[in-house]
């Protein structure tokens, strides 16, 4: 895309245009929509120039400049907007470029396939007047269109009106003419897969055509169809993404794969998803003919000790090594001794690391080739001399590992808390066995902008109100952030965290805690514009204020202004007003409001911002002919195909474009009967 923009910039410079500012989104009609009245059948030229004129380029430039001045294309500062026809620019979606004429400009000689055959569109910076140059068979046309905003409003009002007969006729026309191909067909498949109204037979027919179909909760019959699908990728995606697979289906899905590598992949996926498997399935996987499958079965949820014990004695060393950590607590003395004396080094290493969870490790064992020293320093009980030597003289990696070791004596923890290495002090400061006074005494440079995961030992205490009360007062921001992740907290803790100087604490409280106070939620809404794992918060939080929001109708902050539509006393008139707001965020909020009129939704399909156009395309009452136009455009086809009012019969007809096998799975209802 950047290469296309660079080529466009070079072209404009050759045409004698100076680019003004960066390629921002101009708050005017987007280029694709602006070309429509120019290339329409009923378009009429303002000026025509015959192609056979000897002074063609000079005459075109003269006429364009005259019209540009007379029609107000050139602003007082000389700036205007330009779009050059041709996909070679590589910019999708296309944007206007703000330019100014230089002393040696030549639009007609450069902005076309050859000199004198221009194809470009210029627009006033207020977006209300355009002037286009387009080459016909014998002439070059200069076309002007004025009062664009007024024309938009009128056209939207006309388009919004649709009789039942027009609705039926429009849908009947969808598949007349050439069937969609390539990218457009892919977008139809993805949109239908995401359509909440798509029936089971359409979902089943989409298997192998769109991966999005697996993200929805499929009924058992469609899951069965996917399990029997001849394409391996479909079966793999089923395991990866489908939320509705029973334990019995998991058994047939995994165990029914004859290829051991694929069985291993499905076992990995089941383990990663903590899938509920039957005990018989777990036993069969633990006894699989493939060592990779047996090794991966160690990670399955709910594996009983007797199976772990068997895996720890598996003939394959990789299986024994993998099983050792989970099996160790359930093994007898003799079985543990066998693992400690195993002929394979990896097995001995895992056994030693487990053995020294309870038996202090001495220096010679730490130095042995079989032991991974950083892991031992982090997890094992160490003899005092070894631990002290590492704390004072170990490498930075060893000291950092030791700083997280739960078995280290308090005086060595205190020593590491004063380590010259900032990373080591940071690890010490996150230990659960420190008092808050000790934690406060450790000097760390905490970067609030770096992503940190919640401390697991804090989240494990979320139900302990006394612990939460203590930890909420911690000097360490990560401790307080981890407290804020609790689903419920005492009122005094809530009040403290809601006033926390670390804004991320407030953010996490808004996202995770159902007790977050309304005033804080409103504050977070003002500054947080990113995404959360709970995407509807803070505005979707049950405690977010709903009443009294009309006071923000005139607020200069657009994030606050849009909240006025959430007030129960807001009106459809306010929705309409906000649909014309100068700020795109406010317009987006209006585009998603069900009270928005159909005419305004149609008008907003030509909004300068793509995300607003897509929101308008989801309006529940769009006319059929508008939806069909959206379905035929690669910029909007996926959004249109997932429209909830798309008739089921139309969906089934669309499936015919994917071949006989897809169409065969769908009923052949008459569109007009839908």
Secondary structure, 3 states (H helix, E strand, C coil): CHHHHHHHHHHHHHCCEEECCCCCCCCCCCHHHHHHHHHCCCCCCCEEEECCCCCHHHHHHHHHHHHHHHCCCCCCCCEEEEEECCHHHCCCCCCCEEEEECCCCCHHHHCECCCCCECEEEECCCCCCEEEEEECCCEEEEEEECCHHHHHHHHHHHHHCCCHHHHHHHHHCCCCCCCCCHHHHHHHHHHHHHCCCCCHHHHHHCCCCCHHHHHCCCCHHHHHHHHCCCCHHHHHHHHHHCCCCCHHHHHHHHHCCCCHHHHHHHHHHHHHCCCCCCHHHHHHHHCCCCHHHHHHHCCCCCCCHHHHHHHHCCCCHHHHHHHHHHHHHHCCHHHHHHHHCCCCHHHHHHHHHHHCCCCCECHHHHHCCCCCHHHHHHHCCECHHHHHHHHHHCCHHHHHHHHCCCCCCHHHHHHHHCCCCHHHHHHHHCCCCCCHHHHHCCCCCCCCCCCCCCCHHHHCCCCCHHHHHHHCCCCCHHHHHHHHCCCCCCHHHHHHHHCCCCHHHHHHHHHHCCCCCHHHHHHHHHHCCCCCCCCCCCCCCCCCCCCCHHHHCCCCCHHHHHHHHHCCCCCHHHHHHHCCCCCHHHHHHHHCCCCCCHHHHHHHCCCCCHHHHHHHCCCCCCCHHHHHHHHCCCCCHHHHHCCCCCCHHHHHHHHHHHCHHHHHCCCCCCHHHC
